Amino acid sequence: MAYSIGRYDIALMPITFDPNSLVDEASGMFFCRFFIENNKDDIFHTKKKVVCGLTRIGALMLPFKMGSDCTQFRGQFTVIYSDWDVLQQDGTKGIPKLNQALFQE
């Protein structure tokens, strides 16, 4: 995961996920638990232009929450990549699955 630490600098922090942990499906996408690594030695600082020059596919993490109760968030996210692939249930990336429930009354 990348986050800005200034106008020209960025920090990269490793995150892991468990594709078998708390899996839910919504809108044809799978959501599973993601974890922030707690080792501060793994955080890498560099220039934003270096990361942009090395990045081929970007990604957006979206949280999973059902209903209106904000206390029920369980650390579940899905990933949508810049080529429109999504996180699959086995942890790979691929095209979204058709969810018949979206088209039922």
C-alpha positions, 0 to 999 in steps of 0.5 A: 500500500502506498501513501504520501509523506510529502509533495514528492515522497511516498511510503510503501507499506506491505499488506497481506491478505487471506483469500480464505478468511471471512470471504463474502461476495457482493456485486460479483466481487469477492471480499476477504480480510487484509492485514497491515504488516506490523514491522516498521522496518518493512516500510520503504520510502522513495520518490513518487516519480520512481513508483509511477515509473515502475507501476504498470497496473494500479489498483483500488481497494474497496471496503466491504460493509453490509447494512447501515451498522458501521460497527460491523466492519471486519477488515474485508476489502476487494481490489479493482485493478486499472485494467478492470480485473478484480480480486478472485476468490483464490487470490488471483486477479481476473474478470468479475463474475456474473452475479444473478442476484443483481438481476432478480427482484 
